[in-house]
Amino acid sequence: MLCCKFKTMPWMRRVKNWRFPDSIDPLTNLIYILWLFFVAMAWNWNLWLIPVRWAFPYQTPDNIHLWLAVDFLCDFIYIVDILIFQTRLQFVHGGDIIVSICYMAFFEFNDRLEAILSKAYIYRVIRTTGYLLYSLHCNSCLYYWASDYEGIGSTKWVYSGFGNSYIHCYYFAVKTLITIGGLPDPETLFEIVFQLLNYFSGVFAFSIMIGQMRDVIGAATAGKNYYRSCMDTTINYMNNYKIPRDVQNRVKTWYEYTWASQGMLDEQELLIQLPDKMRLDIAVDVNYSIVSKVPLFQGCDLQMIYDMLKRLKSVVYLPGDYVCKKGEIGREMYIIKAGEVQVLGGPEGKTVFVTLRAGSVFGEISLLAVGGGNRRTANVVAHGFANLFILDKKDLNEILIHYPESQKLLRKKANVRFLTVTRVPTLPPSPKFSL
């Protein structure tokens, strides 16, 4: 009746008002993960050693005090975990907070450890391999039990009784579950039934575990396979249309450098899958340190800069690539993320007016200046490999419409630079020069 009257039990209400200490609440707290490691080790002690002590004659009156000492230590760890660590708020279900006392520390340890690893797929492969080894471990214990039941050395099928019992039984388990074959034929009805169950279990268990291993490795290498597939498809296309070899080499270089520097071909493919708040968090951590130092944006609304960070697109240019040419209609502005670009001009268009480095911005005149400032005022060429942020004119206008004061400030700065560029025929080298 109490359960019908109250939505939650009274003791649950008290738990709701209690907050877990901040020192171990975060998902990736190293102290808490270290504690989970000890709990997982205690759990694995029982998981692996209970079958061994049940089947093999390793626990004797002479050494039982050692076994009990480790058992009591594991029990102590469990009690501490239940009374101190596991009385915590873990899940919210149907509006009610549920206390997770029975949540297994081993699996929680796996989840939290993956959260802090840079290459979690390696740990997933190790963990799946551990599951595979444990299934072989259990089968070896069952085989020794079956041999003891039939009589050690009584038939050719059972364990002979010579050598290390665990190693011989584990060898039998490997050959049975992986269905290698070459085992002695079972003779009695018990041995036949045991062997059949072993084979069926091996086919079932190993098909699942090998499938998991394939999925883990496939997920870990999916990005690189996609990169290779795109590169091979592009090369086949260029070969079919007999594209000049130097162009093909530049395309290959772009693929290789972009993948090596970014780990992907297009950052937007990753970010578009994330919620808006997470995209902003990543953009701020990755790009804000660069954009915040650009003189053009100093004095602008901070939220406007955040909105702009989410719209930036990273593009790699090879040495000698034209980023933009004089006279073109300007539809993008550029911020140098890494590398250098050179502003060229002169009679033959080869005179270097200025070299712009990381943190510099150019192309903003074509987007912001009024009175005929929508065309490029100079050629810009990548000097070495250059990674640039590109902001489209449409995106910039959609952002600035919500920040009129920042819009006035940016247009004022762009008009001043436009007048400076148009009045000075030969531009002196200056790191503040912008298009």
JOHUGI-V549803 format. One record per helix or strand of 3 or more residues. SS is the DSSP state (H for helix, E for strand). FROM is the first residue (numbers start at 1). TO is the last residue. If there is no record, write none. Layout:
ss={SS | SS}
from={FROM | FROM}
to={TO | TO}
This chain:
ss={H | H | H | H | H | E | E | H | H | H | H | H | H | H | H | H | E | E | E | E | H | E | H | H}
from={2 | 10 | 22 | 30 | 64 | 89 | 96 | 105 | 120 | 165 | 189 | 245 | 267 | 276 | 295 | 302 | 313 | 322 | 332 | 351 | 364 | 379 | 393 | 404}
to={5 | 16 | 25 | 55 | 85 | 93 | 99 | 116 | 150 | 177 | 240 | 262 | 271 | 291 | 297 | 311 | 317 | 324 | 345 | 356 | 368 | 392 | 400 | 423}
